[in-house]
Amino acid sequence: MLTVDEARARWLSGVPRLPAERVPIAASAGRVIATDVAAGLPLPLFDHSAMDGYAIASADCTGPAPFVLRFGGESRAGDPPAPHVRETARRIFTGAPLPAGADAVVMQEHVTREGESIRFVDPPRPGQHVRRAGEDVAGGAIALRAGTRVRPGTIALAAMIGRAEIAVARRPHVTILCTGDELLAPGEPLRPGAIPESNSAALGALAQQAGAVVRVAPIAADDEAVVIRAVRDALDGCDVLVTIGGVSVGDHDVVRPALEAAGVSLDFWKVAIKPGKPIAVGRRDGVHVLGLPGNPASALVTFVVFGMPLLRALQGDAMPSPLLLPARMATARKRSPDRVEYVRATLAAKGGPLVAVAHDNQASGAATSLAESDGLAVVAPGEDALPAGGAVDFLRWSDA
């Protein structure tokens, strides 16, 4: 079996980036920037006051304190820059252009106004409470890097440098195909021995979290000919095909041979991971195929570990693999000798390191631990038990 790191590196090797498209910045959240974005304007655009106060020239403040200057008018945000008159102090408000010739702002709290004069004690420094043009981003400099996932702060910066739209990677198109005689489509009446299909909605939510457009194909019965036709139909028009169920080696597990019969070249199908050892990974004509186990926990864990990084890599994300947080296990835990285990757990913060509290029911079909957990504690394999307080990495569902 491949280790998780080996399998993921192999799976992501040589993944081509999807083509770019331009979108308004207001619609770009969660997308991945496709090309570097240069600042069309310097940021700030002009020298301005960072405080409400008085704009002065520091050279006018020599000799012993207190310093007394004549009142020289007023500047508000949105006013054009005014010239500075020597030995005057101009009332200025946050964001207003600094008068040409002034080089400092004295906070209003430090000034006493006496008729047409102002008085203050502390000698001002050149640049005090002044934001200089271009000090955040120089005009023409790269402000946003390709491979950056757009967040609210990214949008704010793009707007502030004068960009109305940016180039981002096209969203990957994902088709989810569930297989199994026992599965009922949403809203279908219950029948003896059948269960509601639940994986497509959960995996679809995760795929959308990674920026994908999701289509759910009709459920396919456990018949090889049926699954072959379903796979061929599902491969059409998508970038990633995710099948769920039927990838093990039981008599009714027909997905793996059906994938091969449909022309999918399988790269590997066993990974040292718990839950979710039996998976199928391959490609056909540029479509990436990920066959997942049918149990809910197995399906979600393997999709988070392999599917989400793929979707991010297809968009050129500079950090396709999920962020892992350092944590400590709340209680001792037996470890698998040869498989890394992803343990559903809740995070607790008690004034020190983050603590991962494992849920009691770690069965691969358990849904309550999926619903109540913050994410997955990554427990490395080993012969000895992991002691209480043992170090683990933690993968939050929200960071996947």
C-alpha atoms as one frame of an Amber mdcrd trajectory, in Angstrom:
protein
   0.000   0.000   0.000   1.063   3.550  -0.684   1.310   5.942   2.246  -1.063
   8.899   2.225   1.765  11.309   1.368   3.028   9.060  -1.451  -0.459   8.607
  -2.868  -1.321  12.298  -2.710   1.972  13.347  -4.324   1.416  10.810  -7.118
  -2.198  11.924  -7.556  -1.298  15.623  -7.805   1.808  15.171  -9.945   1.522
  17.044 -13.229  -2.044  18.239 -12.686  -2.698  20.863 -15.395  -4.264  24.154
 -14.401  -7.703  24.918 -15.777  -8.032  27.882 -18.157  -8.586  31.399 -16.834
 -11.638  33.609 -17.006 -12.263  37.182 -15.901 -14.828  37.874 -13.206 -15.924
  40.997 -11.296 -14.055  41.257  -8.013 -17.360  41.150  -6.117 -17.943  37.654
  -7.551 -14.386  36.358  -7.045 -14.505  35.092  -3.419 -13.164  31.547  -3.156
 -11.679  31.591  -6.645  -7.951  31.226  -7.395  -6.082  34.091  -9.069  -4.765
  32.919 -12.448  -2.210  35.636 -13.234  -0.258  38.135 -11.151  -2.162  41.381
 -10.615  -0.125  44.583 -10.781  -1.197  47.705  -8.950  -2.540  50.136 -11.531
  -2.492  52.769  -8.793  -0.172  53.294  -5.828  -1.650  52.483  -2.434  -2.241
  54.899  -0.779  -2.971  56.989  -3.843  -1.578  60.183  -2.274  -0.004  61.384
   0.971  -2.778  61.718   3.535  -3.429  62.086   7.223  -3.777  58.958   9.350
  -5.385  60.949  12.191  -7.726  63.818  12.936  -5.438  66.690  13.913  -3.352
  69.496  12.428  -1.003  69.331   9.445   2.230  71.176  10.013   5.785  71.451
   8.688   8.168  70.057  11.294  10.735  72.705  10.315   8.368  75.334  11.730
   8.723  73.779  15.178  12.165  74.730  16.433  13.311  76.035  19.746  11.764
  75.299  23.125   8.199  74.101  23.666   5.407  74.998  23.603   5.017  75.483
  19.845   2.514  78.065  18.690   1.328  78.268  15.062  -1.377  80.246  13.285
  -4.575  78.451  12.239  -4.335  77.841   8.472  -7.700  76.542   7.333  -9.213
  73.063   7.052  -8.810  69.931   4.880 -11.338  67.097   4.763 -11.324  63.736
   3.000 -12.279  64.322  -0.622 -10.857  67.854  -0.750  -8.109  68.559  -3.303
  -4.626  69.012  -1.818  -4.027  72.513  -0.422  -0.654  74.272  -0.313   0.971
  74.599   3.074   1.622  78.080   4.380   4.739  78.446   6.524   4.254  78.718
  10.287   0.612  77.669  10.108  -1.248  74.543  11.189  -4.083  73.325   8.989
  -6.967  71.441  10.582  -6.991  68.042   8.874  -9.195  64.975   9.101  -8.368
  61.300   8.607  -7.959  60.484   4.920  -7.573  64.106   3.786  -4.666  64.884
   1.426  -1.609  66.256   3.196  -0.988  69.872   2.166   2.003  70.233  -0.156
   4.904  71.335   2.053   3.551  69.849   5.288   5.261  66.717   6.559   3.585
  65.806   9.869   0.235  65.677  11.649  -0.236  66.519  15.323  -3.137  64.627
  16.892  -6.042  66.856  17.898  -5.863  65.465  21.462  -2.388  67.015  21.801
  -3.384  70.477  20.562  -4.985  73.451  22.334  -6.896  75.848  20.088  -6.783
  79.490  21.202  -8.675  81.688  18.758  -6.640  81.777  15.549  -3.655  80.016
  17.136  -2.913  76.432  18.069  -0.516  75.321  20.777   1.189  71.948  21.433
   4.171  70.724  23.452   5.748  67.606  21.883   8.059  68.316  18.925   6.685
  66.605  15.792   8.688  64.133  13.730   8.687  64.274   9.923   6.192  61.651
   8.707   4.303  61.568  12.021   0.734  60.251  11.457   1.173  60.538   7.689
   0.521  57.722   5.210   2.762  58.208   2.190   1.662  57.499  -1.363   2.660
  53.948  -2.372   3.902  52.913   1.076   1.554  49.886   1.050   1.896  49.006
  -2.646   3.923  50.971  -5.183   2.294  51.752  -8.507   3.130  48.984 -11.001
   4.214  46.518  -8.284   2.658  43.048  -8.038  -0.149  43.337  -5.509  -1.803
  39.905  -5.875   0.041  36.717  -6.804  -1.200  33.946  -9.068  -2.192  30.921
  -7.018  -3.763  33.013  -4.247  -7.250  31.987  -3.164  -9.440  35.071  -3.029
 -10.634  36.116   0.428 -12.446  39.291   1.533  -9.118  41.033   2.150  -7.977
  40.091  -1.361 -11.103  41.708  -2.790 -10.503  44.845  -0.717  -6.935  45.147
  -2.025  -8.017  44.569  -5.629 -10.608  47.340  -5.326  -8.145  49.720  -3.686
  -5.645  49.362  -6.546  -8.364  50.159  -9.055  -9.281  46.683 -10.329 -12.928
  46.057 -11.194 -12.291  42.453 -12.273  -9.506  39.875 -12.114  -8.500  36.709
 -13.961  -9.232  33.523 -12.016  -9.085  29.823 -12.861 -12.265  28.320 -14.233
 -14.223  26.346 -11.661 -13.615  22.576 -11.938 -16.686  20.576 -12.957 -17.290
  17.562 -10.731 -19.706  14.710 -11.356 -20.634  12.484  -8.412 -21.849   8.978
  -9.229 -23.213   6.830  -6.395 -23.600   3.076  -6.865 -25.512   0.508  -4.856
 -28.728  -1.523  -5.016 -29.562  -0.419  -1.486 -29.584   3.319  -2.184 -32.699
   5.485  -2.367 -32.702   8.799  -4.184 -33.675  11.842  -2.085 -37.418  11.827
  -1.471 -37.904   8.244  -2.673 -40.178   6.167  -0.379 -38.455   3.727   1.955
 -38.451   0.048   1.093 -37.182  -2.942   3.137 -33.397  -3.223   3.128 -32.858
   0.175   1.468 -31.262   3.331   2.853 -31.348   7.006   1.805 -28.334   8.029
  -0.285 -26.414  10.612   1.738 -22.893  10.869   0.364 -23.527  12.960  -2.741
 -24.886  15.967  -0.827 -22.035  15.932   1.721 -19.304  15.462  -0.889 -20.960
  18.034  -3.110 -20.778  20.558  -0.274 -17.069  19.842   0.187 -16.426  20.125
  -3.547 -18.228  23.475  -3.654 -16.131  24.597  -0.689 -13.100  23.970  -2.921
 -14.634  26.055  -5.716 -16.172  23.306  -7.874 -19.383  23.172  -9.858 -21.124
  19.901  -8.903 -23.475  17.598 -10.783 -24.951  14.471  -9.194 -25.575  11.626
 -11.643 -28.468   9.162 -11.217 -27.738   6.278  -8.814 -26.366   3.195 -10.586
 -27.287  -0.344  -9.528 -24.650  -2.955  -8.626 -24.471  -4.359 -12.124 -21.237
  -4.059 -14.077 -22.912  -3.277 -17.410 -25.082  -0.619 -15.739 -22.098   0.955
 -14.008 -20.038   0.958 -17.218 -22.777   2.913 -19.000 -23.169   5.247 -16.020
 -19.415   5.903 -15.877 -19.240   6.649 -19.612 -22.136   9.080 -19.314 -20.688
  10.690 -16.185 -17.250  11.212 -17.759 -18.728  13.461 -20.420 -18.261  17.151
 -19.691 -16.523  16.995 -16.323 -13.014  17.553 -15.029 -13.336  15.164 -12.079
 -15.515  12.073 -11.709 -16.116  10.871  -8.162 -17.690   7.447  -7.777 -18.952
   6.294  -4.382 -19.213   2.660  -3.347 -18.228  -0.628  -4.950 -14.439  -0.155
  -5.055 -13.522  -3.049  -2.745 -13.166  -6.686  -3.829 -16.542  -8.171  -2.807
 -18.741 -10.115  -5.207 -20.932  -7.048  -5.785 -18.142  -4.458  -5.869 -18.190
  -3.783  -9.611 -16.977  -0.197  -9.853 -13.271  -0.874 -10.305 -13.684  -3.284
 -13.261 -16.376  -0.976 -14.670 -13.998   1.975 -14.581 -11.369  -0.002 -16.449
 -13.944  -1.211 -18.967 -14.982   2.416 -19.534 -11.401   3.296 -20.452 -10.185
   4.675 -17.137  -6.498   3.986 -16.545  -6.168   3.241 -12.828  -3.017   4.401
 -11.131  -3.509   2.876  -7.650  -6.309   1.547  -5.448  -4.904   0.843  -1.994
  -3.700   3.500   0.437  -2.566   3.050   4.043  -5.385   5.165   5.480  -8.090
   4.544   8.047 -10.948   4.786   7.296 -10.977   4.318   3.531  -8.237   1.924
   2.442  -9.954   0.750  -0.780 -10.036   3.628  -3.265  -9.541   3.796  -7.025
  -7.510   6.596  -8.583  -7.043   7.111 -12.299  -7.615   9.205 -15.423  -9.283
   9.068 -18.791  -8.739  11.628 -21.548  -7.891  14.382 -19.103 -10.681  13.552
 -16.651  -9.492  12.697 -13.145 -11.343   9.768 -11.582 -11.569   9.134  -7.842
 -13.420   6.027  -6.677 -14.329   6.253  -2.983 -15.720   3.747  -0.466 -19.436
   3.890   0.243 -19.447   4.286   4.019 -20.016   7.972   4.871 -16.947   8.517
   7.059 -14.695   6.683   4.606 -16.075   8.678   1.690 -15.714  12.066   3.380
 -12.251  11.376   4.789 -10.813  10.126   1.501 -12.384  12.994  -0.406 -10.899
  15.532   2.007  -7.468  13.888   1.756  -7.424  13.341  -2.021 -10.365  15.055
  -3.719 -10.109  18.532  -2.208  -6.363  18.963  -2.937  -6.999  17.874  -6.532
  -9.738  20.474  -7.006  -7.475  23.159  -5.605  -4.500  22.017  -7.710  -6.626
  22.134 -10.872  -7.237  25.819 -10.116  -3.528  26.489  -9.621  -3.851  27.014
  -5.858  -0.391  27.591  -4.413  -1.443  25.608  -1.306  -3.609  22.724  -2.545
  -3.200  20.533   0.536  -5.217  21.418   3.650  -3.885  23.446   6.543  -3.041
  21.277   9.549  -3.111  22.636  13.108  -0.919  21.312  15.929  -2.976  19.717
  18.695  -2.799  17.238  21.582  -5.041  14.211  22.025  -7.236  14.461  25.101
  -7.020  10.734  25.849  -4.743   7.832  25.021  -5.500   6.061  21.745  -4.507
   2.726  20.242  -2.770   3.188  16.893  -2.856   1.202  13.680   0.539  -0.425
  13.031   0.551   0.425   9.316  -2.169   2.995   8.522  -2.560   6.675   9.362
  -5.913   7.182  11.055  -8.137  10.212  10.620 -10.055  10.419  13.887 -13.261
  12.449  14.065 -12.775  14.848  16.945 -13.820  18.152  18.497 -11.300  20.878
  19.245 -11.044  22.391  22.707  -8.952  25.380  23.751  -8.090  25.505  27.445
  -5.457  28.206  27.667  -2.700  26.069  26.184  -2.277  23.898  23.082  -5.410
  22.894  21.160  -6.875  19.640  22.468  -8.520  17.076  20.166 -11.352  15.209
  21.881 -12.101  12.046  19.890 -15.705  10.974  19.434 -16.545   7.565  20.823
 -18.061   6.150  17.637 -15.389   5.986  14.937 -17.190   3.378  12.806 -16.936
   4.153   9.108 -20.721   4.274   8.850 -21.269   6.546  11.859 -22.882   9.858
  10.940 -23.196  11.491  14.369 -19.440  11.793  14.790 -19.266  13.397  11.331
 -21.958  15.900  12.209 -20.578  16.812  15.636 -16.852  16.896  14.905 -14.788
  19.972  14.076 -12.531  17.874  11.895  -9.999  15.074  11.904  -7.103  14.335
  14.245  -4.346  12.751  12.171  -2.885   9.869  14.180   0.319   8.474  12.687
   0.770   4.674  12.604   2.771   2.978  15.323   3.095  -0.152  17.428   2.588
   1.663  20.723  -0.514   3.540  21.832  -0.556   7.305  21.484  -0.570   8.627
  25.071  -2.928  11.260  26.409  -1.414  14.598  25.422   0.320  13.023  22.423
   0.959  15.399  19.513  -1.235  15.147  16.424  -2.032  17.252  13.396  -5.625
  18.458  13.168  -7.525  19.061   9.925 -10.635  21.186  10.368 -13.497  20.541
   7.960 -13.544  24.286   7.276  -9.867  24.247   6.218 -10.170  21.255   3.876
